[in-house]
Amino acid sequence: MRAIWAELVGTFCLVFFAVGAAVYGIEGIGFTGVAFAFGLVLFALAYAIGPISGCHVNPAVTLGALVTGRVDIGTAVGYWIAQFVGGIAGAALIKFMTTAGDVTDQTGALGANDYGATVNLTGAIVIEALLTFLLVFTVLAVTSKKNATPVAGAAIGLVLAIIHLVGIPLTGTSVNPARSLGPALFAGGAPLEHVWVFIAAPLVGGLLAAAVQPWLYGREPKDDETDAETAAAL
C-alpha cells in the first residue's frame, strides 16, 4: 500500500506543480520554463519516491513495466488507479486555485492537452506515441538490472524536459494519460472530447518501448539469477 500511496502522491505533485507551472505562469516562463518544470518535478520525485514505488507516476510507464515483467498485474492495476486519482486530485486543486483562489488560467484550458491548432489528429497520435516511447524506453533502460545507474532520476527528468520542449507547441505534451485526464475533466469542451487521444497514444508508445528495450538490452535477469551472478563474482 505504501507504493500505491506513493504513486498517488507523486502523480498529484506532477500535475499540480508541473501543469500548474503552465496554468499560472506560461506567459512569464514560456514553453522552456514549463518544460523544465516537468523535468525537474520528475527528477525530484524519482529520488523521493523511487525507492518506494519506482516512481512511475504515469500509466504508460507502468504498462511498460508490466509488459517487461518488472511488476505484476495486481501491482499495475493498483498503480493505475492511484495515478489517475492523483492526476484528478492535482487538477482539482488547480481548478480550485483558478476559481476560488482567483488565479488567472494563462493556458485558457487548465493546462489540458489538445490538437487542432498546430497539428491534426493523426499528427497528435504520432507525436504522442513517439514522445512516450522515448520516455518509457529511457525509464526502462536506465532502471534495468543490467544498466541501473545512480543518476537514473537525472536522465529521466532530462528526457521529460526535452520531450516537453518538442511537444508543448504541438499538443501541450501528454505522454501520460493520468496527467491528461485530470485537467481535461475540469476543462471540459474539446479537451475532454479529445482526451482519448492522450490516453491511447501514450499507451501505444509505452507498449512500443516495452518491445524495443528488451530487444536491445536482452532479457532482465530474475532475482535468483542476479544473486547467483553476484555470488560468482565474489
N, C-alpha and C positions, 0 to 999 in steps of 0.2 A: 504493500500500500504506500510505503514511503516513495517508491519510484513513481507511482501513479500521481501522487500529490506533487512530486517534483515536476512532472510533465505539465500538470495543470498550472502550477505557479509560473513555470518557465514560459509557457505559451502566453499566459496572461501578460507577463512582463514584455515579451517580444512585441505583442500587439500594442499594449498601452504605451510603451516608451518609443518604439521604433515607428509604428504607424502614427502615433501621437506626434512625433517629430515633424511628419509631413503635415498633419492636420493643423498643428499650432504654429509651424514655423517655416514651411517650404518657401514662402515668399522672401524670407530672410536668408535661409541657409541654402536654398536651391536644391537641385537634384543630387548634387555631390554630397551635400550635408546630410540629406535623408539616407543616401546610400551608405554612408559611413555610420549613421545612427543604427541601421540594421546590422551592419557588420560588427560594430563594437558591442551592441547588446548581446548578440550571439556569442561573440568572443568571451565576454564576461560570464554568460550562462554556461558555456562549455566547461569552465573551470569550477563554477559554483555548484551546478547540479550534475555535471558529467559523472562524477564518482557515484552518484545515487541512481540515476536512470539512464545514463548515456547521453543525456541532453539531446533527444530527438527534436522535441518541440515542433514537430512537423509530420503530418500523416504520411507524406511521401517518403521521408527518411525511415519511418517505422516500417512502411511497406518494403522498402529495400532491405532493411534488416531482417524482416520476416522471410523474404524470398531467399536470402543468402544464409539462413539458418542462425542468425545472430540472436533472434528472440523467437519464442514460441507463439502460437496463435492466441492463447489466453492473455499473454503479456501485450501483444499487439493490439488486441481489442480494448484492453484497459487503457493503453496509451492513447488510442484514437479517441475514446470517449473523453479522456482528460484534456487532450489537446483542443478538441472542439469546444468543450466547456470553457477552458481557459481563454481561447480566442474570442468567444462570445462575451465573456466577462470583461475582457480588456476593451472590446469595442463598446460595451455598455457604459463603461466608465468614461470613455472618450465622448460618447453621446451626451452623458450627463454634464461633462465639462463644457460642451458647446451649447447646452441649453440652460440648465440651472446655474452653471458656472460662468455663463455669458462670454465664453471664449469663441473667437471667430474661427470657423472652419475654413482654412485657407485652400483646401482642396475642392470644396464645394460638394463633396460626396463622402465625407467622413473617411477619406483615405481608401475607399473601396476600389477594387480593380475593375477595369472595363476595357473595351476595344471600340473601334469605330472612328476615333479622331485621327489617329496616325497609322493604324493597322486594322485590317479586316478580320473576320472570324478565323479564316484559315491561317493568316499570319499570327494571330494571337495563340492559336493552338500550337503551331510550330515553335514559336519563340518560347512559350511557357514550358513545353515539353523539353526543349533543348537546354534551357537555363536550369530546369530542375534536374535534368540528367547531370549537368556539371556539378551542381550542389551535392546530390546524393552520391555520385561517383567519388567526389572528394571526401565526403564523410566516411564512406565505406573503405576507401583506400588508406586514409591516414589513421583509422582506428582498427585496421585489420591486425590480426596476431602476427602476421609476417612483416608488417610495416608500421606498427604502432610507434608514435613519436610523442615526446612530451610537449611539442609545440602544435599538436593537432588542433587545439582550440584556435590558435592564431591563424592556421591555414584555413579552417572552416569559416571563421569570421571574415577573413580577407576575401575569400571567394564569394561570400554572400554580398559583400560591398561591391565587388566587381560586377556581379550579376545584376545588382540594382542600378549600377551606372548604365548598363546596357538596356535594361528592361523598363525603367521608370518612364522614359519618354514614349514607350510603346503601349504598355498595358498597366503601368503603375507597379509592375512586378509582383506576382503572386509567389510562385514556386512553393507554395504552402497552402493547402486547402483550408486549414484552420485559420490562418491569417486572413484569407479571403472571405470566408463565410461570415465571420463576426461583423465586420464593417458593412457588408452587403445587406445583412438582415436589418440594420438600423438605417442604412441609406435608402433602401427601397428602390423603386423605379428600375431603370436599365441595369444598374449594377447587380440588383437582385435577380433580374431576369437572365442575366448573362453569367451568374456565378458558377453555373455548372461547368463552364469552360475552365474556370480557375480551380475547380476541384478535379475534373477529369484529366486535363492536360498534365498537371504536375504528377498525378499518379502514373500516367504513362511514362513520364520521364524517370520516375523512381524505378519502375519496372525495367526500363532500358538500362539504367545504371546497375541494377542488380544482376543483369545478364552480362554486362561488359566487364565489371570489376573482377568477378571470379575468373572470367576467361583470361584476363591479363595477369592476375596475381596467383591463380591456382586456388584449389580448394582450401578453405580455412581448416587448420588442424583442430581436432577436438581437444578438450581439456586434458584427457588422459594421454593423448599423443604429445601435447605440449609438455606435460610433466615428464614424459619419458625422454624427450629431447633434452630437457634441462638436466635431468639426471645423467644422461650420457655425456653431456658437455662437462659436468662436474667430475 
